[in-house]
């Protein structure tokens, strides 16, 4: 019986893959506009700027590692989604991607609604002034205290995720003398083409109530009988980082079939359908995401067609983009610390951050791009692996990429498309300090989430 194990972690054995990349890009100085925020460019001196400010200046003022968020890009993407779906639909920004009080204010000003999935997210939303009726509350195991806070605040909808929650929300609403608007989240048996841990509509997972075996139909029946609930529709979410609309077509068809069953059984046509989020963004030049107007037309056509076939009025559609809005708007800026050349393999470039500020590579095997941003270089490309400073062999930020061969300690490199989930999932592993989020717009930069300090760590350690 083998007792072999590596103390640094299970990823140790698979980090030295060969031949992952075929050829370097023609010019390492070119920034692919699909991957970078819209105001990012190189100036005449070769340094990268965002919102008109050089990254070297940003590093001097705010330090590294740090997330820099292009506020103009964020707002433009909010407007693009709102315009694409129009007044006859609802766009809920998925706060789990990244949430702060500044972001809540931007959403409110740009006319988007907000989807939260915890008491902390709800508190942030309300504190920043988001009207409660524009908030949807998700979660597979909401506590009684969270539900009570949401009902008391008057959130626009609670998405019910289990049979127990149907009763729980109804009981709390009745006790508070309210009738809570709700949707039921169903799992439709669609396997989205994505990582196993972010595919959420097949039956074998923790979210929602399955269509299979009549469970979703029974959930609807129960919700319709309870005085504390006003059932307004059905919710479905099939996964994350999805580029193919085929899964949404199958999902919509099955949800509409359930709506038809509800009409035939109970004489009720539910007025809303939420198709969730999960639309992909470009992390590398190989990714080809759809524009909001394409997504809106495709989803609208799918739902209209299926409802016409079932003899139903077309319900009001909701969608929940999170990553698709904030993901491309930010990059993480690092300073190069050490460089190790492994002959015949690759070069390891260590930066002053790592898996504590971007866990997605280790968690999902995610791929990212990277660029030298403090200067221009015409040196030959070298295959690199960008790694962090943590005591973990799986501490990888960018698995395989090309950087100039004259890269040196002290250079600044940046990883784009880190607006979603990086700061939200950041940790204090090795007692690392979580980086700040700095919003940049029209030549001005301001901190919207400050950098943690060692005093913050000690304040929580009550000894």
Secondary structure as UniProt FT lines:
FT   TURN            7..8
FT   TURN            10..11
FT   HELIX           12..14
FT   TURN            28..29
FT   TURN            33..35
FT   TURN            38..39
FT   STRAND          41..42
FT   TURN            44..45
FT   STRAND          48..50
FT   TURN            51..52
FT   STRAND          53..54
FT   HELIX           55..62
FT   STRAND          66..70
FT   HELIX           71..85
FT   TURN            87..88
FT   STRAND          89..94
FT   TURN            95..96
FT   HELIX           101..110
FT   STRAND          113..116
FT   HELIX           119..127
FT   TURN            128..129
FT   HELIX           132..134
FT   STRAND          135..137
FT   HELIX           144..153
FT   STRAND          157..160
FT   HELIX           163..175
FT   TURN            176..177
FT   STRAND          180..187
FT   HELIX           196..198
FT   STRAND          209..210
FT   HELIX           212..214
FT   HELIX           215..225
FT   TURN            227..228
FT   STRAND          229..235
FT   HELIX           246..266
FT   STRAND          272..274
FT   TURN            285..286
FT   HELIX           292..310
FT   STRAND          316..319
FT   HELIX           323..326
FT   HELIX           327..329
FT   STRAND          330..342
FT   TURN            343..345
FT   STRAND          346..351
FT   TURN            355..357
FT   HELIX           360..364
FT   STRAND          371..372
FT   STRAND          381..387
FT   TURN            393..394
FT   STRAND          396..404
FT   TURN            405..406
FT   TURN            409..410
FT   STRAND          412..416
FT   TURN            422..425
FT   HELIX           429..431
FT   STRAND          437..441
FT   TURN            442..443
FT   STRAND          444..449
FT   HELIX           454..460
//
